[in-house]
Amino acid sequence: MIRRCNSPPYIFFLFFVIVFIGCSSESEYNDSISIEAYLDTTYATIGDVFQYTVSVKGLKEQKLAFSELKVENPVELREKIINREENKIQFQLAVWDTGVFILPIYSIDILYPTDSTLNFSLDTEPSEITVLSILSGQKQYDLRPMKAPVPIVFLTPWDKIIKWSMFFICIVLLLYTWAKRNISHSFIPANYNNYISPFSKAVERLDKMPHNTDDKIFYVNLSYTLREFVENCLFIKSLEMTTKEIRSNQIKFPMDNLLFDQWVTLLSRADQIKYAKEGTTKDQRDEDMKWSKEFLSWARTNWELT
């Protein structure tokens, strides 16, 4: 025969007792933790630095979270020192007025050691300090005796003397240098009688080119002469440009398409011969020399050269 179990009421009663005991133990454990706050003095004068210490007693495994002490003028917070080994915090304060001042309530949070969440908070009682004047208790109604006159000692301002001396020395040196400067009154005007026009210079170079030289030197000199002539006439850096760059900038050279193509073809042939990529004949050299002189004559007329 199976008996019916009536144990559930006892289980619930046992669970209630365990929870009650746990809560009671935790409450007793929390009640064993206390907070203390004290001042190193209750009387001070204006500007004196006094210490306000707050400590926690009975702490075991919990952690502390110190808050900020909020003070208002004329109370000044000079320094804050935290001592976690002794579970206390110390404030250095100063008051800049006379009277009775009450420090505000200071709160410290007690945290669980496992996850550092808030368990509960402890608050201090307000602390009172009396600030007196420095002259308190030193009333003197009689006139003080007159003191003997103190002789005035005029110190020699050596720093100013040295600065002004250096200033005057610099002025004298500047004036001396200015007086000894060499001024050239002779003006030599530029002599334009020896000026050689681009056309005359190019024709002279072509006439002085030797006819019995090799093809490479001949075309190097011929290409250089034509490029220099165009550069001096049109102020275009044709000496620094490659033949390909000259061809791509045709619009900058004031000459018709046929003449421009002939000039660029001559420059290209000179480049090929210069790098031994192409040969030439005496007839071709004579023809290129003739065309170069005709090009100079055409440019002299159309570009209004002297």
VOPAGU-2260 file (C-alpha; in pm, 1 decimal, decimal comma):
REM VOPAGU-2260
SITE   aa  ch    i         X         Y         Z
SITE  MET   A    0       0,0       0,0       0,0
SITE  ILE   A    1     138,9     333,1    -103,4
SITE  ARG   A    2     140,7     613,0     155,9
SITE  ARG   A    3      88,0     969,4      52,1
SITE  CYS   A    4     380,3    1204,2     129,7
SITE  ASN   A    5     293,0    1517,5     328,1
SITE  SER   A    6     648,5    1668,1     319,5
SITE  PRO   A    7     594,2    1976,9      97,4
SITE  PRO   A    8     474,6    2203,1     385,5
SITE  TYR   A    9     791,0    2121,2     577,9
SITE  ILE   A   10    1006,7    2199,4     274,7
SITE  PHE   A   11     847,6    2543,3     234,7
SITE  PHE   A   12     893,0    2613,5     605,1
SITE  LEU   A   13    1260,8    2514,5     588,8
SITE  PHE   A   14    1316,0    2738,5     283,7
SITE  PHE   A   15    1155,4    3034,6     464,7
SITE  VAL   A   16    1378,3    2982,3     769,4
SITE  ILE   A   17    1695,5    2970,6     555,0
SITE  VAL   A   18    1603,3    3291,3     371,2
SITE  PHE   A   19    1518,1    3466,5     696,6
SITE  ILE   A   20    1846,0    3363,6     856,4
SITE  GLY   A   21    2041,6    3474,3     547,6
SITE  CYS   A   22    1873,7    3813,2     541,9
SITE  SER   A   23    1925,0    3855,3     913,7
SITE  SER   A   24    2293,9    3766,4     885,2
SITE  GLU   A   25    2341,9    4006,3     596,4
SITE  SER   A   26    2164,1    4282,5     787,0
SITE  GLU   A   27    2379,3    4216,2    1093,8
SITE  TYR   A   28    2688,0    4209,8     872,6
SITE  ASN   A   29    2596,0    4542,5     718,5
SITE  ASP   A   30    2519,4    4687,2    1060,3
SITE  SER   A   31    2876,4    4608,3    1167,2
SITE  ILE   A   32    3009,4    4854,9     906,3
SITE  SER   A   33    3022,5    5214,7    1027,5
SITE  ILE   A   34    3148,5    5549,6     901,2
SITE  GLU   A   35    3339,7    5809,2    1100,4
SITE  ALA   A   36    3414,5    6171,4    1014,0
SITE  TYR   A   37    3621,0    6412,5    1217,5
SITE  LEU   A   38    3812,9    6739,8    1189,0
SITE  ASP   A   39    4161,8    6787,0    1323,2
SITE  THR   A   40    4041,0    7115,6    1474,7
SITE  THR   A   41    3713,9    7295,5    1533,8
SITE  TYR   A   42    3865,5    7643,9    1545,8
SITE  ALA   A   43    4079,2    7804,0    1277,7
SITE  THR   A   44    4172,6    8143,6    1141,2
SITE  ILE   A   45    4122,7    8273,8     792,1
SITE  GLY   A   46    4340,0    8085,3     542,8
SITE  ASP   A   47    4445,6    7809,1     784,5
SITE  VAL   A   48    4455,3    7462,2     630,7
SITE  PHE   A   49    4268,9    7199,1     831,8
SITE  GLN   A   50    4204,4    6830,7     766,8
SITE  TYR   A   51    3868,2    6660,6     731,9
SITE  THR   A   52    3898,3    6279,0     752,3
SITE  VAL   A   53    3629,1    6023,6     667,3
SITE  SER   A   54    3692,6    5653,1     737,6
SITE  VAL   A   55    3492,1    5329,1     719,5
SITE  LYS   A   56    3517,2    5071,4     999,0
SITE  GLY   A   57    3424,8    4702,5    1000,6
SITE  LEU   A   58    3477,5    4651,6     628,9
SITE  LYS   A   59    3575,1    4299,2     519,9
SITE  GLU   A   60    3553,3    4207,6     154,0
SITE  GLN   A   61    3344,2    4493,1      19,1
SITE  LYS   A   62    3483,7    4767,7    -196,2
SITE  LEU   A   63    3451,3    5142,4    -143,8
SITE  ALA   A   64    3354,8    5413,5    -390,9
SITE  PHE   A   65    3451,9    5759,4    -265,0
SITE  SER   A   66    3241,2    6050,3    -387,0
SITE  GLU   A   67    3339,6    6413,4    -431,9
SITE  LEU   A   68    3313,3    6658,8    -143,5
SITE  LYS   A   69    3103,6    6948,5    -267,5
SITE  VAL   A   70    3202,2    7273,2     -97,1
SITE  GLU   A   71    3111,8    7627,7    -185,4
SITE  ASN   A   72    3281,7    7963,2    -145,6
SITE  PRO   A   73    3440,5    8068,2      92,6
SITE  VAL   A   74    3540,7    7707,8     168,7
SITE  GLU   A   75    3826,5    7592,5     -55,2
SITE  LEU   A   76    3923,9    7229,6    -121,8
SITE  ARG   A   77    4303,2    7222,5    -137,7
SITE  GLU   A   78    4383,7    6851,5    -171,7
SITE  LYS   A   79    4225,2    6505,6    -156,0
SITE  ILE   A   80    4418,2    6197,9     -34,8
SITE  ILE   A   81    4267,3    5846,3     -58,3
SITE  ASN   A   82    4409,1    5566,5     158,5
SITE  ARG   A   83    4245,1    5240,9      46,7
SITE  GLU   A   84    4450,3    5026,1     282,0
SITE  GLU   A   85    4295,1    5202,7     582,2
SITE  ASN   A   86    3960,9    5263,4     402,2
SITE  LYS   A   87    3965,9    5637,2     451,9
SITE  ILE   A   88    3983,3    5963,7     261,3
SITE  GLN   A   89    4135,0    6288,3     381,2
SITE  PHE   A   90    4052,1    6639,7     259,6
SITE  GLN   A   91    4262,2    6949,1     315,2
SITE  LEU   A   92    4037,2    7254,7     339,5
SITE  ALA   A   93    4073,7    7627,8     396,3
SITE  VAL   A   94    3814,9    7896,0     473,6
SITE  TRP   A   95    3850,5    8255,6     359,6
SITE  ASP   A   96    3589,8    8421,4     579,4
SITE  THR   A   97    3498,4    8438,8     946,3
SITE  GLY   A   98    3201,9    8265,6    1104,5
SITE  VAL   A   99    3066,6    7919,4    1171,9
SITE  PHE   A  100    3070,1    7686,4     871,7
SITE  ILE   A  101    2907,5    7345,8     840,3
SITE  LEU   A  102    3067,5    7094,9     606,9
SITE  PRO   A  103    2814,2    6909,2     392,1
SITE  ILE   A  104    2717,5    6545,5     432,4
SITE  TYR   A  105    2971,9    6316,1     269,0
SITE  SER   A  106    2860,2    5981,5     121,9
SITE  ILE   A  107    3061,7    5663,1      60,0
SITE  ASP   A  108    2918,6    5375,9    -146,9
SITE  ILE   A  109    2971,1    5015,7     -30,9
SITE  LEU   A  110    3005,3    4780,7    -329,5
SITE  TYR   A  111    2971,8    4403,7    -362,1
SITE  PRO   A  112    3317,8    4241,7    -399,0
SITE  THR   A  113    3204,4    4013,8    -682,3
SITE  ASP   A  114    3063,3    4252,7    -943,7
SITE  SER   A  115    3130,8    4595,6    -783,7
SITE  THR   A  116    2761,8    4685,7    -785,2
SITE  LEU   A  117    2610,2    4907,6    -517,4
SITE  ASN   A  118    2518,1    4736,5    -191,9
SITE  PHE   A  119    2435,6    5038,1      24,1
SITE  SER   A  120    2568,7    5385,9     109,7
SITE  LEU   A  121    2696,2    5543,5     429,6
SITE  ASP   A  122    2654,2    5913,9     505,3
SITE  THR   A  123    2844,0    6126,6     755,1
SITE  GLU   A  124    2696,9    6373,3     996,9
SITE  PRO   A  125    2752,1    6743,8     918,2
SITE  SER   A  126    3074,1    6877,4    1072,3
SITE  GLU   A  127    3105,2    7227,7    1214,0
SITE  ILE   A  128    3410,8    7454,8    1222,6
SITE  THR   A  129    3447,7    7808,2    1356,0
SITE  VAL   A  130    3674,8    8046,6    1165,7
SITE  LEU   A  131    3808,6    8350,5    1350,6
SITE  SER   A  132    3993,4    8657,1    1235,0
SITE  ILE   A  133    4367,1    8678,4    1284,7
SITE  LEU   A  134    4319,2    8996,3    1489,5
SITE  SER   A  135    4065,6    8840,6    1725,1
SITE  GLY   A  136    4166,1    8890,1    2088,8
SITE  GLN   A  137    4442,0    9136,1    2000,0
SITE  LYS   A  138    4256,6    9462,3    2055,0
SITE  GLN   A  139    4486,6    9755,8    2125,3
SITE  TYR   A  140    4338,4   10098,5    2177,6
SITE  ASP   A  141    4662,6   10291,6    2250,5
SITE  LEU   A  142    4864,9   10449,2    1976,6
SITE  ARG   A  143    5177,9   10267,5    1889,3
SITE  PRO   A  144    5506,3   10455,2    1938,4
SITE  MET   A  145    5648,7   10625,0    1634,0
SITE  LYS   A  146    5933,2   10449,3    1466,6
SITE  ALA   A  147    6256,1   10618,3    1372,6
SITE  PRO   A  148    6288,4   10717,8    1006,8
SITE  VAL   A  149    6438,2   10453,5     787,1
SITE  PRO   A  150    6714,8   10575,6     556,5
SITE  ILE   A  151    6641,2   10531,9     188,4
SITE  VAL   A  152    6906,8   10339,3       4,3
SITE  PHE   A  153    6917,5   10415,9    -365,9
SITE  LEU   A  154    7035,6   10106,5    -545,1
SITE  THR   A  155    7239,4   10149,8    -859,0
SITE  PRO   A  156    7027,9   10026,3   -1151,6
SITE  TRP   A  157    7307,8    9834,5   -1318,3
SITE  ASP   A  158    7071,5    9643,4   -1544,8
SITE  LYS   A  159    6930,1    9964,0   -1692,8
SITE  ILE   A  160    7275,8   10116,8   -1724,6
SITE  ILE   A  161    7403,9    9813,7   -1916,1
SITE  LYS   A  162    7099,1    9804,0   -2145,8
SITE  TRP   A  163    7118,9   10174,5   -2232,8
SITE  SER   A  164    7495,1   10150,5   -2283,6
SITE  MET   A  165    7452,1    9865,6   -2529,4
SITE  PHE   A  166    7179,3   10062,3   -2706,3
SITE  PHE   A  167    7399,7   10369,7   -2753,4
SITE  ILE   A  168    7694,1   10156,0   -2867,4
SITE  CYS   A  169    7474,9    9996,7   -3133,7
SITE  ILE   A  170    7356,3   10339,7   -3249,7
SITE  VAL   A  171    7716,5   10464,3   -3276,3
SITE  LEU   A  172    7822,4   10156,0   -3472,6
SITE  LEU   A  173    7530,3   10197,7   -3712,8
SITE  LEU   A  174    7613,3   10563,8   -3771,1
SITE  TYR   A  175    7981,0   10481,7   -3823,0
SITE  THR   A  176    7897,1   10207,9   -4071,7
SITE  TRP   A  177    7656,7   10437,8   -4253,9
SITE  ALA   A  178    7919,1   10713,3   -4279,1
SITE  LYS   A  179    8187,9   10476,9   -4410,5
SITE  ARG   A  180    7975,2   10321,3   -4681,9
SITE  ASN   A  181    8100,3   10343,0   -5039,6
SITE  ILE   A  182    7863,1   10527,0   -5270,3
SITE  SER   A  183    7928,5   10486,5   -5638,8
SITE  HIS   A  184    7823,7   10797,2   -5829,7
SITE  SER   A  185    7937,6   10666,1   -6165,8
SITE  PHE   A  186    7662,4   10539,3   -6390,6
SITE  ILE   A  187    7764,8   10328,0   -6684,6
SITE  PRO   A  188    7482,7   10301,6   -6934,8
SITE  ALA   A  189    7432,7    9978,1   -7117,9
SITE  ASN   A  190    7612,7    9960,5   -7449,6
SITE  TYR   A  191    7366,2    9850,2   -7710,7
SITE  ASN   A  192    7610,7    9905,0   -7996,5
SITE  ASN   A  193    7740,2    9550,8   -7953,4
SITE  TYR   A  194    7390,6    9404,1   -7962,7
SITE  ILE   A  195    7354,4    9124,1   -8216,3
SITE  SER   A  196    7004,7    9047,8   -8338,8
SITE  PRO   A  197    6880,6    8686,4   -8338,2
SITE  PHE   A  198    6877,2    8687,4   -8720,0
SITE  SER   A  199    7237,9    8810,9   -8751,0
SITE  LYS   A  200    7355,7    8568,2   -8484,3
SITE  ALA   A  201    7189,0    8270,5   -8654,5
SITE  VAL   A  202    7316,2    8362,3   -9003,9
SITE  GLU   A  203    7667,6    8406,3   -8866,2
SITE  ARG   A  204    7657,0    8062,5   -8702,5
SITE  LEU   A  205    7537,1    7900,1   -9025,1
SITE  ASP   A  206    7809,1    8070,6   -9231,3
SITE  LYS   A  207    8079,3    7956,8   -8988,3
SITE  MET   A  208    7967,6    7593,7   -8986,3
SITE  PRO   A  209    8240,0    7379,7   -9150,7
SITE  HIS   A  210    8123,3    7183,6   -9454,1
SITE  ASN   A  211    8374,7    6902,6   -9415,0
SITE  THR   A  212    8260,8    6793,6   -9067,2
SITE  ASP   A  213    8076,7    6467,0   -9008,5
SITE  ASP   A  214    7700,4    6440,2   -9034,4
SITE  LYS   A  215    7638,2    6413,6   -8657,0
SITE  ILE   A  216    7818,9    6738,2   -8568,1
SITE  PHE   A  217    7667,4    6917,0   -8868,1
SITE  TYR   A  218    7307,5    6837,8   -8775,9
SITE  VAL   A  219    7364,7    6897,7   -8404,4
SITE  ASN   A  220    7484,9    7251,9   -8480,9
SITE  LEU   A  221    7211,6    7309,7   -8738,4
SITE  SER   A  222    6932,6    7196,8   -8503,4
SITE  TYR   A  223    7073,4    7402,9   -8216,1
SITE  THR   A  224    7099,4    7716,4   -8433,7
SITE  LEU   A  225    6737,2    7693,2   -8551,9
SITE  ARG   A  226    6602,8    7619,3   -8202,5
SITE  GLU   A  227    6801,9    7906,3   -8050,0
SITE  PHE   A  228    6682,6    8144,2   -8322,5
SITE  VAL   A  229    6315,4    8058,8   -8260,0
SITE  GLU   A  230    6363,5    8086,2   -7882,8
SITE  ASN   A  231    6526,5    8431,5   -7907,2
SITE  CYS   A  232    6257,7    8556,8   -8144,6
SITE  LEU   A  233    5941,2    8410,2   -7992,1
SITE  PHE   A  234    6057,5    8367,2   -7629,2
SITE  ILE   A  235    5954,5    8001,9   -7634,9
SITE  LYS   A  236    6190,3    7753,6   -7467,8
SITE  SER   A  237    6240,5    7553,7   -7784,4
SITE  LEU   A  238    6594,4    7453,7   -7678,0
SITE  GLU   A  239    6447,2    7268,7   -7379,1
SITE  MET   A  240    6165,8    7107,4   -7579,2
SITE  THR   A  241    6185,8    6780,2   -7765,0
SITE  THR   A  242    6079,8    6755,4   -8125,9
SITE  LYS   A  243    5764,5    6576,4   -8015,1
SITE  GLU   A  244    5678,9    6856,1   -7771,4
SITE  ILE   A  245    5735,2    7118,9   -8042,0
SITE  ARG   A  246    5500,1    6932,9   -8274,9
SITE  SER   A  247    5228,4    6906,0   -8007,5
SITE  ASN   A  248    5250,3    7282,2   -7940,8
SITE  GLN   A  249    5222,7    7399,3   -8302,2
SITE  ILE   A  250    4967,3    7665,1   -8210,6
SITE  LYS   A  251    5233,8    7859,3   -8018,8
SITE  PHE   A  252    5457,4    7903,8   -8325,5
SITE  PRO   A  253    5334,1    8171,3   -8571,8
SITE  MET   A  254    5398,1    7993,4   -8902,8
SITE  ASP   A  255    5182,4    7810,7   -9154,1
SITE  ASN   A  256    5138,5    7435,3   -9150,9
SITE  LEU   A  257    5369,5    7366,9   -9444,0
SITE  LEU   A  258    5658,0    7568,1   -9305,7
SITE  PHE   A  259    5606,2    7424,2   -8956,6
SITE  ASP   A  260    5608,7    7067,8   -9092,5
SITE  GLN   A  261    5930,1    7135,4   -9285,5
SITE  TRP   A  262    6096,7    7279,2   -8974,0
SITE  VAL   A  263    5987,8    6989,1   -8750,4
SITE  THR   A  264    6093,5    6737,0   -9018,2
SITE  LEU   A  265    6441,0    6891,9   -9025,6
SITE  LEU   A  266    6462,6    6878,7   -8644,4
SITE  SER   A  267    6347,0    6516,7   -8642,7
SITE  ARG   A  268    6603,0    6420,3   -8907,6
SITE  ALA   A  269    6873,9    6591,1   -8701,5
SITE  ASP   A  270    6768,6    6386,7   -8396,2
SITE  GLN   A  271    6781,4    6061,3   -8594,6
SITE  ILE   A  272    7129,1    6136,9   -8731,8
SITE  LYS   A  273    7247,7    6251,9   -8388,4
SITE  TYR   A  274    7163,5    5913,0   -8236,0
SITE  ALA   A  275    7291,3    5722,4   -8543,9
SITE  LYS   A  276    6945,7    5597,6   -8633,4
SITE  GLU   A  277    6951,1    5744,2   -8983,4
SITE  GLY   A  278    7211,0    5842,3   -9242,3
SITE  THR   A  279    7224,7    6130,5   -9490,9
SITE  THR   A  280    7397,3    6248,6   -9806,8
SITE  LYS   A  281    7587,0    6560,5   -9908,1
SITE  ASP   A  282    7296,4    6673,4  -10124,0
SITE  GLN   A  283    7060,1    6641,6   -9827,5
SITE  ARG   A  284    7297,5    6845,6   -9610,7
SITE  ASP   A  285    7320,7    7119,9   -9874,4
SITE  GLU   A  286    6943,6    7121,1   -9914,4
SITE  ASP   A  287    6888,8    7147,7   -9536,9
SITE  MET   A  288    7142,3    7432,4   -9512,1
SITE  LYS   A  289    6968,9    7618,3   -9796,8
SITE  TRP   A  290    6626,2    7569,7   -9639,2
SITE  SER   A  291    6755,6    7691,9   -9301,2
SITE  LYS   A  292    6880,5    8021,0   -9450,4
SITE  GLU   A  293    6551,9    8069,7   -9636,5
SITE  PHE   A  294    6365,9    8003,4   -9309,3
SITE  LEU   A  295    6572,1    8272,3   -9135,7
SITE  SER   A  296    6496,9    8521,2   -9413,4
SITE  TRP   A  297    6125,7    8439,3   -9398,4
SITE  ALA   A  298    6119,6    8481,9   -9019,8
SITE  ARG   A  299    6304,5    8813,8   -9043,6
SITE  THR   A  300    6036,4    8949,3   -9276,2
SITE  ASN   A  301    5725,2    8799,7   -9114,6
SITE  TRP   A  302    5831,1    8832,1   -8751,6
SITE  GLU   A  303    5953,1    9193,5   -8806,1
SITE  LEU   A  304    6308,7    9128,7   -8693,1
SITE  THR   A  305    6595,9    9370,3   -8740,1
